[in-house]
Amino acid sequence: MSARWDVLGFGVVTVDDLLYVNRHPLPGSKMPVRNKQRQGGGLAGTALVAAARLGAKAAYCGVLGDDELSRFTRREFERAGVDCAPTLYDPDARPVHSIVIVDLSTGDRCILFSTAGVVEPGAEKITADLLGNCRVLFVDHTVIESGLRAARLAHAHGIPVVGDIEAARDPRLPDLIRQIDHLILGIQLASQMTGESEPAAMVRALSGPDRACCAVTAGERGCWYSEHDGGVFHFPAFRVPVVDTTGCGDVFHGAYG
């Protein structure tokens, strides 16, 4: 039987209220907001939308409520073609809410976020039938318990696991990282985890014969990667005008998956 989805994602979704200013504000300063927008975001949310826009059948398994932010998230997923059928319901749950300050002079941003009300799916809700309906599993560092459960079930079905790890604070994270077949890290975290200063050395330290691919991304410098503990290769970044860097790394993961 063919899989229902190409990519099934577990992890964080956010509602981002973006404020565009001429330059990043200094302490004690005042400046006008040139534009403001509300967008969906988050590691898992942006990756799944990117995958869907590139033609993949994507689905999200997280916990949402019936507040304004949850309703916005469902509408945005539906508009992008991301299936919310696996999404779990908790009346008190909500996505992460972020205020994003975008510097129009550089495209850089500063993110201020609240995780109040965010609920991780219970591991008991992650079933073999659910995982058997996808071709690729996506997890991020915000769902350790459910991510571990989903990854183990995915491997039991021969389904590869793609992981987006942006923080290393949880002591259980190494267990999840060991379950990830395609590990993609930003250069700062990769340096922190390995103690290395060069991207190629970070990739070598994080690769292994049982890992299908390890990639370290470095913004405008591109990315370094290795497959099955082979040689390390560099892929340069595409040169484009920078308007807003919000979600760039998350889109990379969606396109990769």
NORRA-V215889 format. One record per residue. N is the residue number from 1. RES is the residue in three letters. SS is DSSP state (A for helix, B for strand, O for the rest). PSI is psi in degrees with one decimal (none if undefined). Layout:
N,RES,SS,PSI  N,RES,SS,PSI
This chain:
1,MET,O,133.8  2,SER,O,152.1  3,ALA,O,145.5  4,ARG,O,-36.4  5,TRP,B,148.5  6,ASP,B,-40.6  7,VAL,B,128.2  8,LEU,B,125.8  9,GLY,B,137.7  10,PHE,B,133.5  11,GLY,O,-162.5  12,VAL,O,138.1  13,VAL,O,147.4  14,THR,B,159.1  15,VAL,B,117.4  16,ASP,B,121.8  17,ASP,B,108.1  18,LEU,B,131.2  19,LEU,B,120.3  20,TYR,B,124.4  21,VAL,B,160.0  22,ASN,O,-35.5  23,ARG,O,159.7  24,HIS,O,132.0  25,PRO,O,143.6  26,LEU,O,158.0  27,PRO,O,133.7  28,GLY,O,1.9  29,SER,O,166.8  30,LYS,O,143.4  31,MET,O,154.5  32,PRO,O,150.1  33,VAL,O,121.1  34,ARG,O,-28.1  35,ASN,B,156.7  36,LYS,B,145.2  37,GLN,B,155.1  38,ARG,B,128.8  39,GLN,B,155.9  40,GLY,B,151.5  41,GLY,B,-155.6  42,GLY,O,155.0  43,LEU,A,-55.0  44,ALA,A,-43.3  45,GLY,A,-49.2  46,THR,A,-39.8  47,ALA,A,-43.2  48,LEU,A,-40.3  49,VAL,A,-41.5  50,ALA,A,-43.9  51,ALA,A,-43.0  52,ALA,A,-40.8  53,ARG,A,-21.1  54,LEU,O,4.7  55,GLY,O,-0.9  56,ALA,O,152.2  57,LYS,O,109.7  58,ALA,B,149.6  59,ALA,B,152.6  60,TYR,B,132.0  61,CYS,O,99.9  62,GLY,O,-167.8  63,VAL,B,123.4  64,LEU,B,158.4  65,GLY,O,-148.3  66,ASP,O,22.1  67,ASP,O,175.6  68,GLU,A,-41.3  69,LEU,A,-39.9  70,SER,A,-41.7  71,ARG,A,-40.5  72,PHE,A,-43.4  73,THR,A,-45.8  74,ARG,A,-41.1  75,ARG,A,-42.9  76,GLU,A,-40.7  77,PHE,A,-46.0  78,GLU,A,-42.1  79,ARG,A,-33.4  80,ALA,A,-8.6  81,GLY,O,19.1  82,VAL,B,126.1  83,ASP,B,124.9  84,CYS,O,12.5  85,ALA,O,-37.4  86,PRO,O,-5.4  87,THR,O,136.2  88,LEU,B,156.6  89,TYR,B,133.5  90,ASP,O,121.2  91,PRO,O,-23.6  92,ASP,O,0.6  93,ALA,O,158.4  94,ARG,O,161.2  95,PRO,O,169.9  96,VAL,B,141.2  97,HIS,B,126.2  98,SER,B,143.9  99,ILE,B,122.4  100,VAL,B,119.3  101,ILE,B,117.3  102,VAL,B,124.0  103,ASP,B,109.5  104,LEU,O,-20.7  105,SER,O,-22.8  106,THR,O,-19.5  107,GLY,O,-5.9  108,ASP,O,161.1  109,ARG,B,158.7  110,CYS,B,130.1  111,ILE,B,124.7  112,LEU,B,119.9  113,PHE,B,156.6  114,SER,B,132.5  115,THR,O,12.3  116,ALA,O,126.7  117,GLY,O,-3.9  118,VAL,O,131.7  119,VAL,O,132.1  120,GLU,O,140.9  121,PRO,O,138.5  122,GLY,O,138.0  123,ALA,A,-29.4  124,GLU,A,-17.2  125,LYS,A,-11.5  126,ILE,O,105.7  127,THR,O,162.2  128,ALA,A,-36.5  129,ASP,A,-40.4  130,LEU,A,-50.4  131,LEU,A,-29.3  132,GLY,O,-7.5  133,ASN,O,7.5  134,CYS,B,161.2  135,ARG,B,-27.1  136,VAL,B,138.0  137,LEU,B,133.6  138,PHE,B,130.6  139,VAL,B,155.7  140,ASP,B,-178.1  141,HIS,O,-3.6  142,THR,O,-6.5  143,VAL,O,71.9  144,ILE,A,-55.9  145,GLU,A,-52.6  146,SER,A,-32.6  147,GLY,A,-42.6  148,LEU,A,-45.0  149,ARG,A,-46.8  150,ALA,A,-41.2  151,ALA,A,-42.0  152,ARG,A,-40.3  153,LEU,A,-38.2  154,ALA,A,-45.7  155,HIS,A,-34.5  156,ALA,A,-25.9  157,HIS,O,2.1  158,GLY,O,26.2  159,ILE,O,127.7  160,PRO,B,150.9  161,VAL,B,124.8  162,VAL,B,132.3  163,GLY,B,136.0  164,ASP,B,109.1  165,ILE,B,119.9  166,GLU,O,-10.0  167,ALA,O,150.1  168,ALA,O,35.3  169,ARG,O,-30.2  170,ASP,O,126.3  171,PRO,O,-16.1  172,ARG,O,-7.2  173,LEU,A,-40.2  174,PRO,A,-33.8  175,ASP,A,-41.3  176,LEU,A,-42.8  177,ILE,A,-36.5  178,ARG,A,-22.2  179,GLN,O,-5.7  180,ILE,O,123.7  181,ASP,O,-36.7  182,HIS,B,97.8  183,LEU,B,122.6  184,ILE,B,121.4  185,LEU,B,149.1  186,GLY,B,157.2  187,ILE,A,-35.0  188,GLN,A,-46.6  189,LEU,A,-39.2  190,ALA,A,-39.4  191,SER,A,-42.1  192,GLN,A,-41.2  193,MET,A,-30.2  194,THR,A,-20.6  195,GLY,O,6.9  196,GLU,O,156.5  197,SER,O,-17.2  198,GLU,O,136.4  199,PRO,A,-40.3  200,ALA,A,-39.4  201,ALA,A,-34.6  202,MET,A,-44.0  203,VAL,A,-44.3  204,ARG,A,-38.3  205,ALA,A,-28.5  206,LEU,A,-10.0  207,SER,O,171.6  208,GLY,O,160.7  209,PRO,O,-24.3  210,ASP,O,-2.8  211,ARG,O,122.5  212,ALA,O,-40.7  213,CYS,B,142.8  214,CYS,B,131.7  215,ALA,B,140.7  216,VAL,B,121.3  217,THR,B,144.8  218,ALA,O,44.1  219,GLY,A,-126.5  220,GLU,A,-11.8  221,ARG,A,-6.5  222,GLY,O,-151.8  223,CYS,B,155.8  224,TRP,B,141.1  225,TYR,B,159.7  226,SER,B,141.4  227,GLU,B,128.4  228,HIS,O,42.0  229,ASP,O,26.9  230,GLY,O,-152.5  231,GLY,O,159.2  232,VAL,O,130.0  233,PHE,B,155.1  234,HIS,B,134.8  235,PHE,B,116.8  236,PRO,O,154.2  237,ALA,O,147.8  238,PHE,O,139.3  239,ARG,O,111.8  240,VAL,O,155.0  241,PRO,O,130.5  242,VAL,O,119.6  243,VAL,O,-44.3  244,ASP,O,122.4  245,THR,O,2.5  246,THR,O,123.8  247,GLY,O,6.6  248,CYS,A,-46.4  249,GLY,A,-35.8  250,ASP,A,-37.5  251,VAL,A,-38.7  252,PHE,A,-46.0  253,HIS,A,-40.3  254,GLY,A,-42.5  255,ALA,A,-37.4  256,TYR,A,-47.3  257,GLY,O,none
